[in-house]
């Protein structure tokens, strides 16, 4: 009886440990996704800035020609 109980407990512990591992992986994936999203957002922002600068230069050229 005692041995079987120990086995049951061991299985429960193993399941909990496995669940924790899965949870950690999920969290890690979420964090990774967020990091990627931030990088993409930064790239988009820099592109916008560059576009704005380019637009300003173009408008400046146009005004200087007048």
ZINORSUL-V40091 format. One line per field, one symbol per residue. phi: phi as a letter, one per 30 degrees, with the letter a starting at -180 (. if undefined). burial: b if it has 16 or more other C-alpha atoms within 10 Angstrom, else e. Layout:
phi=???
burial=???
//
This chain:
phi=.ddddedddddddddddddddddddedddeddddddddddddeddddddddddddddddddddddd
burial=eeeeeeeeeeeeeeeeeeeeeeeeeeeeeeeeeeeeeeeeeeeeeeeeeeeeeeeeeeeeeeeeee
//
